[in-house]
Amino acid sequence: MGAVKSKRVPRAVREQQMLDAAVRTFARRGYRAASMDEIAEAAGVSKPLVYLYLNSKDELFTAVIRRERAALVAAVTAAVEPDAPADRQLWSGLKGFFAHTAAHPDGWAVLHQQARTHGEPFALEVAAMRAEIVEFVTDLIGTAAKEAGCAGELADREVSGLAHAMVGAAESLAEWSNSPEAEGAYGDRERPSANDTAATLMNLAWAGLGRMTDGERWAPGD
């Protein structure tokens, strides 16, 4: 009998295998230290095939960033309860964000740590993702202000500033919740859940927003 020919792996499937391997390698080794040899070995393919599909290390890294960015934005969008009040929408979106970053720590490490620090083209990709999420949060805070009857009191610059602050806090909490520092923070559980982390941020942000919508403002003393 002749040798049985192995089934050819479709290009799209093979490319995802390469990206999976690249995410793990970039997250754990860093962009500079990661080699195409390591990525090819982790993907179970030859290095020339990685170059054939993705051309260069820079293009491979860009493809990884774009895939992980799209997955994170999709997770947040899918988690949002569209017909709920603004605070509930923000709560569900935050849960989606923290659940995704916890389930994909390597992808989050690439976006939050690696891509921002290795050149403008990569940083711009992450900046575009962040701008998309900030716009979403800005809309929700603006809607909440209108629902509370104080849209005129919260200036656009305040709403925008609050949205940027909330997104920055979410990014920081996502990094913390996946770190050894978070172990035991909620009793016997190894890590905080997405609900725990989202509740922490909602308690901080929404309580403050509630006071602002009531007309209260902090002011420094003399």
N, C-alpha and C positions, 0 to 999 in steps of 0.2 A: 504494500500500500504506500502511496506517496505521502509525503508530509502534509499535515493539515495546515492550511494557511490561517494565520491568526486574523481575527476580524480587525479591520482598520478603524482606529478611533477617529471619529469626526473632528475636524479642525476646531470647531467651537468648544467641544468637550475638552480637547487637549489644551486649548488655550486657557480655559478656566482652571485646569489642573496646574498649569504654570503660574497663574495668578495666585491660586491658593498657596502654593509653595513660596512664592515671592512675598506674600503678606507675612507669613510666618518668619521668613528669613530676615526681612527688613525690620520687623518689629523687635526681633530678639537680638539681631546682630548690629542693627543700625544701617543706614543707607550706605555710608562710606565703607564700612567693613564687610558688608554683604557682597558675595561674589556670584557671578553668573554660573560658575561651576557648582557652588552650593545649591543654588536655586534649581539648576537642571537636575542635580542628583536627587533633591527632595521631590521634584516633580516626576522622577522616573523617566527622564528623556535625555537626549544628548544636548550638549551646549549649543552646537550648530542649529539644532531645531528651535531652541529658544530665540536665537538671533534671527532665524528665518521668520518666525511668527511675530516677534516683537522688536526687532531691529537693533535695539541698544538697551543698556541698563537704564538710561534716562527715560526712554519710551516705555520700558517695562514699569518703572516706578510711577510714571504718569498714569498708565493704565490701571495700576493698583489703586492709586489715589481716587481716580474717577469712579472705579467700581465701588470702593468702600464709601465714598461720598454719596453716590446714588442710593446705595443700600440703606445708609443711615437716614437720609431725607425721606426715603420711602417708608421706613419703619415709623418715623415720627408722624408722617402724614396719615398712614393707615391706622395708627392708634387713636387719632383724634376723633371724638364723638361730635359729628358735624352739627347736629341740631341741639346740642346741650348749651347751657349758659357759658359765658366766656371763661369763668373760672374752672368749670368742669372740662372744657376743651383744653385749657392749658394744663390742667392736672393730667389728663389722659395723654397729651402729647409728651409731657415730661416722663411719664411712666414708660411710654414707648421708647424715648431717648435712652433712659437709664437701663431698660431691659435689653436694648440692642447693644449698647456699649459693654454691658456685663457679659452678654452672650458672645461678643466678638471683640475680646480685649486686644487681639493683635491688630485688627483693623482700626480700632480706636487709637492704639499707640502709633500707627502709621500716620493717621490724620492729625492727631493732637501733638505728637512729639516730633516725628521724623519730617513730615512734609513742610512744617513751618520753619524748619531750621536749615534747609539744604537748597536754598536758592529761590529766586523770585518766581520762576514758572511753577514750581511745586506749591509755594506759599499762596500764590494767586488762586490755585485750584481750591484750596481750603478756605480762603477768604470768600470765594463765591458761595461755597456751601454755608458758611457762617452768615453771610448777608441774607441768604434765603431764609434761614431759620429766624434771624432777627426780624425780618419783615413779617413773618408769621406771628411772632410774639408781640410785635408792635401793634398789629391789627387787633389782637386779642385784648391787650391792655386798653387800647382806644375804645374798643367795644364795651369793655367793663366800665370805663369812665362814663360812657353814654348811658349805660343801663343804670348807673348810680345817679344820673342826673347832674354830673359835674364836668361834662366834656369841656366847657369853657374855662374851667379852673385849672385843668391839667393841660398845659401848653404842649404843643407838638414836640418841643425839645425835651420836655420832661418825660413824655411817653417814650420817645426814642431812647433817651438815656436809661430809663428803667428797663427797656427791652434789652439793650446792650449789657446792662449790669446783670440781668437775669440769665442771659445766655452765657456770659462769662462765668457766673457762679455755677451753672449747670455743667460746664466743661470741667471746672475745678473739682466739683463733687464727683463727676464720673471718674476722674483720675484717682481721687481719694478712695472711692468705694471699691476700686479694683486693686488697691495697694494693701500691703501687709498692715499698715496703720489702722485700717478699718476692721481688722479681725477682732471679733469680740465686742464691737461697738454696740451691738444689739443683742447682748446675751450670748447664748450658746451657738448662734448661727455663725458660720465662717465669714460671711460677707453680708452687708446690708442688702435687702431686697430692693427692687426697683420702686416698690411702694414706699419703703422707708425713706429712700433718698429723695423721691419726688415730694413726699410729705415734708421733709426738712426744708426744702426750697420753697414750697408753697407757704409754709408757716412763716418763713422769713419775708418773702416777697409780698404775698397777698395780704398779710396783716398790715404791713407798712402801706400798701396801696390803699387798703381800706381806710386808714387814718387820713391819708391824703385826700381821698374822695369825700371825707367828712370835713374837709377844710383845714385840717391840722397840718402845720409845717414845723419842722425842727429849725431852730435858729441858735447860733452860738451865743453863749452868755457874754456879758461885758468882761 
